[in-house]
Amino acid sequence: MRLSATTAGFTVSAVMAAGMGLVLLGAAGHEAPSAGAAAQAAAMPVPVELVVRRTVPVYLDYIGTTEAIRTVTLQAQVTGYLAKRGAPDGTDVKQGELLYQIDPQDYQAALSQVKAQALHDAAAHDYARASQHRNSVLSNKGWVAKDTLDQTTSNFHQSEATLAADAAAIETAELKLGYTEIRAPFAGRLGKSLVHEGTLINAAGTQFNTLVELDPIYATFNPSETELAAIMRSRSKGPLPVDVQASDDAQQRFSGALSFLDNVVDRSTGTIIARATISNPDHTLLPGQFVHVRVHIADQPDALLVPQVALGSGPSSAGSFTSSARAARSSNALSRPVPPTAV
């Protein structure tokens, strides 16, 4: 992890900011160098950059990995020969798109059979209803025995139950016919196919392929427990922006927000699992990649900034360096070390 606050090619730090103030004040209090010393010193032009005051973002940087939000293994629910594939390996597919087709002829025939049986039973139901109504009228007049009426009434109710069973059989046959088509449950990218045309598919769980969702995608990283309070404090104020960079190419940046913090800290590492949901419309990020994760936790107002080219280091000091010009008395520039202990 690295805590940084950078913007537009400028670097800001408390050490540098305070050091600059000390240098400027100290420069005003020194006597002008003697003519002999000035003659001995070789004149060297030094570019001057102004210190600016700005609000800069504060980030926490991590190394993380990407994960697919949804991954499914496509499997068969019916038996039959694979008739065709709807999409080649590695294709980006839309939700509902046909991926595999099992030969549907057997299941279409089964559906036609149960529909025909339903028509047969419907005709029997019509007869049973008419017979029951007729015997009911005759029984009321005393021309038909009560037992005969009871028998026709029973036949009528049995025919109703038969029609209900036929409706269920039709629904089952339609479901099995629908299972011959394996469609994408969500938009994503296919992997390598495990079956090909002509393969006998077993309903016991033959695997076809793997489909992964790529947009959006997760970026998982591990903040330290010492940073947890700052992250949770910033998250309580609203969504916590997260930027992800997949390579050293600064142009390939992806944006998202922190969407998950685990409920326990790993005692062996002192870290917690965090996850950001990242927009990935071009499917550039793939699951399993290592990425640079930057979490924007705050903004630092009124920070003093100088360009990075104005900072340097030398053998006589381990601190930062800055150059200040004597504005009123000369155009010479003096290089003054600013050690960290001067703050």
Summary of the structure (lengths in Angstrom):
residues: 343
radius of gyration: 39.2
end to end distance: 24.7
largest distance: 145.8
contacts: 958
relative contact order: 0.22
helix: 32%
strand: 34%
